[in-house]
Amino acid sequence: MCNRFFVSIYIFLKFLYNKLKDGPWPKDQETPAEKTIGAEKSMVKQLVHDPMFLAQKSLPATKEDAQVITDLLDTLNANLDTCVGMAANMIGVKKNIIVVSFGFAKMVMVNARIIRKKGPYRTEESCASLLGGPRQAIRYGEIEVEYEDADFQKKRETFIGWTAQIIQHELDHVEGKLI
């Protein structure tokens, strides 16, 4: 358990470093994310509980879906008492966009896909969109993911432990898999 904690801290710090290494931007210049989504009005959306809708596979996201990222982040922030991650279909949008919470920082993954996984294990998970309590799931202790960030820049990263589990859960949503 202690080892997983330190690994999770390492991953979070790596994530934070990667987010901050290209900044700060001049005060009079918008960041790429602000140019993309800053002009749009944000909104907390109602969570979808319809298993027929949630079982549909999501479509690839484009820059025109930037407002969905804003809404998804706002909705996750409003539901942090019950959620650590969220997929766009959970707010009624069938697009390949997920967000993951690291406490005070959030990670956006657009058009994400797992390209490598190892260390399968069985666990129980709950879901804010699916009623009925925890369900069994097979997860992997380490995954490698290709995705685009909120600025639609391509990324490739390895995740382990709890972070990997959250990403796998949200990517199941994108694929229309109900746990």
VEXDO-515071 format. One record per residue: residue number from 0; x negated, y, z negated of N, C-alpha, C, CB in turn. Coordinates in steps of 0.05 Angstrom, whole numbers, always signed. Each point is the difference from the previous one (the first is absolute). Glycine has a CB too. Example, Ala and Ser with C-alpha at 12.3 -4.5 7.8 and 13.67 -1.06 7.14 Angstrom:
<rs>
R  seq      nX      nY      nZ     caX     caY     caZ      cX      cY      cZ     cbX     cbY     cbZ
R    0    -264    -114    -156     +18     +24      +0     -18     +24      +0     +38     -23     -25
R    1     -31     +44     +39     -16     +24      -1     +15     +22     -14     -24     -13     +43
</rs>
This chain:
<rs>
R  seq      nX      nY      nZ     caX     caY     caZ      cX      cY      cZ     cbX     cbY     cbZ
R    0     -17     -24      +0     +17     +24      +0     -17     +25      +0     +36     -25     -24
R    1     -57     +25      +8     -18     +23      -2     -13      +5     +27      -8      -9     -49
R    2      -1     -12     +62     -13      +2     +26     +19     +12     +21     -29     -39     -11
R    3     +55     +31     +11     +20     +11     +18      +4     +29      -5     +23     -45      +3
R    4     -24     +53     -28      +3     +28      -7     -22     +17     +12     +23     -13     -43
R    5     -48      +5     +40     -22     +15     +10      -1      +0     +31     -26     -11     -41
R    6     +34     -11     +53      +2      -1     +29     +22     +19     +10     -16     -48      +0
R    7     +38     +49     -14     +22     +19      +8      -9     +29      -3     +34     -34     -15
R    8     -49     +40      -6     -11     +26      -4     -19      +7     +23      +4      -4     -50
R    9     -22     -15     +57     -18      +4     +22     +14      +6     +26     -32     -31     -22
R   10     +53     +16     +28     +15      +4     +25     +13     +27      -1      +9     -49      +4
R   11      +3     +57     -26     +12     +26      -2     -20     +22      +4     +34     -19     -32
R   12     -58     +17     +20     -20     +21      +3     -10      +1     +29     -14      -6     -48
R   13     +11     -17     +61      -7      -1     +28     +20     +14     +17     -24     -43      -7
R   14     +50     +37      +1     +22     +13     +15      -1     +30      -4     +28     -41      -6
R   15     -31     +50     -19      -1     +28      -6     -24     +14     +14     +22      -9     -44
R   16     -45      -4     +43     -24     +11     +14      +5      +3     +30     -29     -22     -35
R   17     +41      +2     +47      +5      +1     +29     +20     +23      +6      -9     -49      +4
R   18     +28     +54     -22     +20     +21      +5     -13     +28      -3     +36     -30     -17
R   19     -56     +32      +0     -11     +26      -6     -26      +7     +15     +20      -5     -44
R   20     -33     -15     +56     -26      +5     +12      +0     +18     +24     -12     -45     -16
R   21     +35     +47     +30      +2     +17     +24      +8     +29      -8     +11     -41     +28
R   22      -3     +45     -52      +9     +27      -9     -22     +12     -17     +49     -14      +2
R   23     -44     +35     -15     +24     +16      +2      +1     +17     +25      +3      +0     -50
R   24     +21      +7     +59      +2     +16     +23      +0     +29      -8     +26     -35     +24
R   25     -33     +53      -6      +1     +29      -7     +28      +7      -9     -37     +10     +33
R   26     +39      +9     -52     +26      +7     -12     +20      +9     +21     -24     +12     -42
R   27     +15      +1     +64     +18     +10     +20      +6     -21     +22     -18     +46      -9
R   28      +8     -70      +6      +5     -21     +20     +15     -23     -12     -43     +13     +24
R   29     +64     -22     -10     +16     -23      -9     -16     -25      +3     +43     +24     +11
R   30     -38     -43     -29     -11     -27      +4     +15     -14     +23     -14      -3     -49
R   31      +3     -18     +61     +15     -14     +21     +27      -9     -10     -43     -15     +20
R   32     +46      +5     -44     +26      -9     -10     +19     +23      -3     -23     -37     -25
R   33     +14     +60     +17     +18     +23      -2     +10      +8     +27     -24     +16     -40
R   34      +7     -17     +61      +9      +6     +27     +21     -19      +9     -45     +19     +10
R   35     +42     -44     -17     +18     -21      +9     +27      +0     -15     -39     -27     +13
R   36     +38     +29     -39     +24      -4     -15      +7     +24     -18      -8     -48      +1
R   37      -9     +67      -4      +5     +22     -18     +23     +18      +7     -48      -1     -10
R   38     +54      +4     +36     +21     +18      +8     +28     -12      -3     -32     +19     +32
R   39     +34     -45     -36     +25     -13      -3     +10      +1     -29     -11     -30     +39
R   40     +38     +30     -42     +11      +0     -26      +1     -28     -11     +28     +40     +11
R   41     -37     -43     -36      -1     -27     -12     +27      -6     -12     -49      +4      -8
R   42     +54     -31      +4     +25      -8     -11      -2     -27     -13     +24     +27     +34
R   43     -13     -30     -58      +2     -26     -13     +24     -15     +12     -21     +18     -43
R   44     +15     -42     +53     +21     -16     +13     +11     -21     -19     -22      +8     +44
R   45     +46     -17     -38     +13     -21     -15     -13     -27      +8     +43     +26      -2
R   46     -48     -44     -17     -11     -26      +6     +20     -18     +14     -32      +5     -39
R   47     +23     -20     +59     +18     -19     +14      -1     -27     -14      -8     +24     +44
R   48     +31     -36     -48      +2     -26     -14     +12     -21     +18      +4     +23     -43
R   49      +2     -16     +68     +13     -19     +19     -21     -20     +11     +34     +36     +12
R   50     -31     -62     -20     -20     -19      +9      +0      -5     +31      +5     -22     -45
R   51     +18     +27     +58      +1      -2     +29     -18     +21     +13     +47     -19      -3
R   52     -46     +43      -7     -17     +21     +10     -29      -5      -6     +38     +33      -4
R   53     -44     -40     -21     -27      -4      -9     -13     -24     +14     +12     +19     -44
R   54      +3     -37     +54     -11     -24     +14      -8      +6     +29     +29     -29     -30
R   55     -25     +53     +39      -7      +7     +28     -29     +10      +1     +48     +12     +10
R   56     -62     -21     +10     -28      +8      +3      -2     +30      +8     -12     -47     +14
R   57      -7     +61     -25      -4     +28      +6     -14      +4     +26      -1     +10     -49
R   58      +4     +14     +60     -13      +8     +25     -25     +16      -6     +45      +0     +24
R   59     -64      +1      -5     -24     +16      -4      +8     +30      -5     -27     -32     +28
R   60     +12     +45     -45      +4     +28      -6     -17     +18     +18     +12     -11     -48
R   61      -3     +35     +54     -15     +19     +16      -2     +26     -16     +16     -21     +44
R   62     -30     +41     -33      -3     +26     -13     +27     +13      -3     -46      +5     +19
R   63     +66     -12      -2     +26     +12      -3     +14     -10     -25      +3      +2     +50
R   64     -13     -22     -63     +11     -11     -25     -13     +12     -25     +10     -42     +24
R   65     -24     +64     -21     -13     +13     -23     +19      +7     -22     -34     +18     +32
R   66     +58     -10     -25     +20      +7     -21      +6     -24     -18     +19     +35     +30
R   67     -19     -59     -18      +5     -24     -15     -21      -4     -22     +22     -21     +41
R   68     -47     +28     -34     -21      -2     -20      +6     +18     -24     -34     -11     +36
R   69     +42     +36     -30      +6     +19     -22     +24     -11     -17     -17     +38     +29
R   70     +38     -47     -15     +23     -10     -15      -7     -24     -16     +30     +18     +36
R   71     -46     -36     -25      -8     -24     -14     -16      +6     -25      +0     -25     +43
R   72     -19     +44     -41     -16      +8     -23     +18     +13     -21     -40      +7     +30
R   73     +58     +10     -22     +18     +13     -19     +18     -20     -14      +0     +41     +28
R   74      +9     -61     -13     +18     -20     -11     -16     -18     -20     +29      +1     +42
R   75     -54      -8     -34     -16     -16     -18      -5     +16     -26     -22     -23     +39
R   76     +15     +48     -37      -5     +17     -24     +24      +1     -18     -33     +27     +27
R   77     +57     -27     -15     +25      +2     -16      +6     -27     -12     +17     +35     +30
R   78     -30     -57     -21      +6     -27     -11     -24     -13     -13     +35      -4     +36
R   79     -54     +19     -45     -24     -12     -11      +5     -16     -25     -25     +38     +19
R   80     +48     -35     -31      +6     -16     -24      +6     -29      +8     +18     +41     -23
R   81     -11     -46     +48      +6     -27      +9     -15      -9     +24     +45      +7     -18
R   82     -61     +11     +31     -14      -7     +25     -30      +8      -2     +42      +6     +25
R   83     -59     -23     -13     -28      +7      +3      -7      +1     +30     -11     -22     -44
R   84     +30     +16     +61      -3      +1     +28     +27      +1     +14     -43     -25      -3
R   85     +43     +33     +28     +26      +3     +14      -6      -2     +30     +20     +28     -37
R   86      -1     -41     +51      -1      -2     +29     +23     +17     +12     -21     -46      -2
R   87     +17     +56     +26     +20     +18     +13     +27     -12      +2     -37     +20     +25
R   88     +39     -47     -21     +27     -11      +2     +15      +1     -27     -17     -30     +36
R   89      +3     +34     -57     +14      +3     -26     +15     +26      -2     -36     -28     -21
R   90     +30     +47     +39     +15     +25      +1     +16      +2     +26     -35     +23     -29
R   91     +39     -46     +42     +17      -1     +23     -13      +6     +27     +35     +13     -30
R   92     -61     -14     +31     -15      +6     +25     -16     -25      +8      -2     +50     -11
R   93      +7     -61     +34     -14     -24      +9     -26      +8     +14     +44     -25      +5
R   94     -63     +35     -20     -26      +7     +11     -22     -12     -18     +18     +43     +19
R   95     -40     -49      -7     -23     -13     -14     -15     +21     -15      -3     -36     +35
R   96     +14     +44     -58     -13     +20     -18      +4     -10     -28      +8     +39     +32
R   97     -30     -40     -47      +2      -7     -29     -16     +21     -16      +5     -50     +11
R   98      +3     +52     -36     -15     +17     -19      -5     -16     -25     +20     +43     +19
R   99     -44     -39     -31      -8     -14     -25      -8     +21     -20     -15     -42     +26
R  100     +23     +38     -51      -7     +18     -21     -23     -11     -17     +48     +17      -1
R  101     -68      +1      -4     -22      -7     -18      +3     +17     -25     -30     -12     +39
R  102     +54     +18     -47      +4     +18     -23      +3     +28     +10     -26     -30     -31
R  103      +5     +47     +29      +2     +27      +9      -7      +4     +29     -11     +14     -46
R  104      +2     -35     +60      -7      +2     +28     +18     -20     +16     -48     +14     -11
R  105     +54      -7     +35     +16     -17     +18     -15      -5     +25     +43     +18     -19
R  106     -39     -43     +30     -13      -7     +25     +21      -6     +21     -40     -19     -25
R  107     +37     +31     +48     +19      -4     +22     -13     -19     +20     +21     +47      -6
R  108      -6     -67     +16     -10     -18     +20     +21      -2     +22     -27     -27     -35
R  109     +18     +35     +59     +18      +0     +23     -10     -22     +19     +10     +50      -4
R  110     +10     -66     +15      -6     -22     +18     -22     -19     -11     +12     +31     +38
R  111      -9     -36     -63     -19     -18     -14      +4     -29      +8      -3     +33     -38
R  112     -19     -48     +38      +2     -28      +4     -24     -13     -14     +24      +5     +44
R  113     -19     -28     -56     -21     -15     -14     -15     -16     +21     +27      -3     -43
R  114     -53      +6     +44     -16     -14     +20     -17     -22     -13      -2     +42     +27
R  115      +0     -43     -53     -14     -21     -14     +11      -2     -28     -42      +7     +27
R  116     +44     -32     -37     +10      -4     -27     -13     -25     -11     +44     +22     +10
R  117     -50     -21     -37     -11     -24     -13      +8      -1     -29     -39      +0     +32
R  118     +38     -24     -43      +6      -3     -28     +30      -1      -6     -43     +22     -10
R  119     +58     -40     +21     +29      -1      -5      +6      -6     -29      +8     -14     +48
R  120     +14     +26     -57     +10      -7     -27     +30      +5      -1     -44     +13     -21
R  121     +57     -26      +2     +29      +3      -3      +6     +20     -22      +8     -48     +16
R  122     +12     +65     -11      +6     +21     -20     +30      +5      +1     -46     +21      +3
R  123     +56      -5     -22     +28      +9      +0      +0     +30      +5     +14     -37     -32
R  124      +4     +46     +48      +3     +29      +6     +29      +8      -1     -41      -1     +28
R  125     +45     +26     -35     +26     +13      +1      -1     +20     +22     +10      -7     -49
R  126     +14     +16     +58      +2     +20     +21     +23     +19      -5     -19     -33     +33
R  127     +14     +59     -30     +20     +20      -5     +23      -2     +20     -35     +30     -19
R  128     +30     -41     +42     +21      -3     +21     +17     -25      -3     -29     +26     +30
R  129     +17     -47     -43     +14     -25      -2      +9      -5     -29     -27     -18     +39
R  130     +52     +14     -42     +11      -4     -27      -4     -29      -8     +33     +37      +7
R  131     -33     -43     -33      -1     -28      -8     -25      -8     -15     +29      -9     +38
R  132     -47     +26     -44     -23      -7     -16     -23     -10     +15     +31      -9     -35
R  133     -52      +0     +21     -25      -9     +12      +4     -25     +18     -25     +18     -39
R  134      +8     -19     +60      +0     -23     +18     -28     -10      +4     +41     +18     +24
R  135     -44     -43     -17     -26     -12      +6     -11     +10     +26     +13     -41     -26
R  136     -39     +45     +27     -13      +9     +25     -29     -12      +1     +28     +43      +2
R  137     -38     -48     +22     -28      -7      +3     -15     +25      +9     +12     -49     +12
R  138     -33     +56     -26     -16     +23      +7     -29      -8      +2     +33     +31     -24
R  139     -49     -13     +33     -29      -6      +3     -16     +21     -17      +7     -19     +47
R  140     -27      +9     -60     -16     +17     -17     -17     +21     +14      -1     -38     -30
R  141      -4     +33     +56     -16     +19     +16     +12      +1     +28     -42      -8     -28
R  142     +46     +33     +37     +10      +4     +28     -16     +22     +13     +46     -15     -14
R  143     -48     +13     +40     -11     +21     +16     +22     +11     +18     -47     -21      +0
R  144     +50     +47      +1     +23     +13     +13     -10     +20     +20     +29      -8     -40
R  145     -18      +8     +64      -3     +21     +20     +25     +17      -1     -30     -28     +30
R  146     +27     +54     -31     +23     +18      -2      -8     +28      +9     +19     -27     -38
R  147      +1     +44     +40      -5     +29      +5      +8     +14     -25      +8      -4     +50
R  148     -23     +26     -57      +7     +15     -24     +22     +20      +7     -47      -5     -18
R  149     +53     +23      +0     +22     +20      +4      -6     +19     +23     +10      -3     -49
R  150     -35      +5     +56      -8     +17     +23      -3     -16     +25     -23     +31     -31
R  151     +31     -56     +31      +0     -19     +22     -29      -6      +9     +45     +17     +14
R  152     -63     -17     -33     -28      -7      +5      -3     -30      -6     -17     +47     -10
R  153      +4     -62     +27      -3     -29      -4     -19      -5     -23      +9      -9     +49
R  154      -2     -11     -65     -15      -8     -24      -1     -31      -1     +12     +43     -25
R  155     -32     -53     +11      -2     -29      -5     -13      -2     -27      -4     -13     +49
R  156     +19      +0     -68     -10      -2     -27      +7     -27     -12      +5     +49      -6
R  157     -21     -57     -14      +5     -24     -15     +12      +8     -27     -38     -25     +23
R  158     +58     +10     -32     +14      +4     -25      +0     -26     -16     +29     +37     +20
R  159     -30     -35     -46      +1     -24     -17     +19      +5     -23     -48     -12     +12
R  160     +55     -10     -25     +16      +1     -24     +27     +12      +3     -42      +3     -24
R  161     +50     +13      +4     +27     +12      -1      +6     +17     +24      -4      +0     -50
R  162     -16     +16     +59      +4     +16     +24      +6     -17     +24     -31     +35     -19
R  163     +16     -57     +23      +6     -18     +22     +28     -11      -2     -49     -11      +3
R  164     +57      +4     -27     +27     -12      -4     +22     +20      +8     -19     -29     -37
R  165     +16     +54     +29     +20     +21      +7      +1      +3     +30      -8     +24     -44
R  166     -15     -22     +57      +0      +4     +29     +13     -24     +14     -43     +27      -4
R  167     +37     -51      -5     +13     -24     +12     +30      +1      -3     -41     -26      -9
R  168     +51     +34     -14     +28      +2      -5     +13     +20     +19      -7     -12     -49
R  169      -5     +35     +52     +12     +21     +17      -2      -8     +30     -13     +35     -34
R  170      -9     -49     +41      -2      -9     +28     +20     -22      +6     -48     +12      +0
R  171     +56     -28     -20     +22     -19      +3     +26     +15      +8     -21     -32     -33
R  172     +26     +55     +20     +23     +16      +7      -1      +8     +29      +2     +18     -47
R  173     -25      -8     +56      -3      +9     +28      +6     -23     +19     -35     +33     -15
R  174     +28     -57      +8      +4     -24     +17     +28     -11      -3     -48     -10      -4
R  175     +64     +21     -14     +27     -10      -4      +2     -24     -18     +11     +18     +44
R  176     -33     -24     -58      +0     -23     -18     +10      +8     -28     -39     -20     +25
R  177     +59      +6     -34     +11      +5     -26     -12     -20     -20     +43     +18     +20
R  178     -53      -9     -42     -11     -18     -20     +22     -11     -17     -44     +24      +0
</rs>
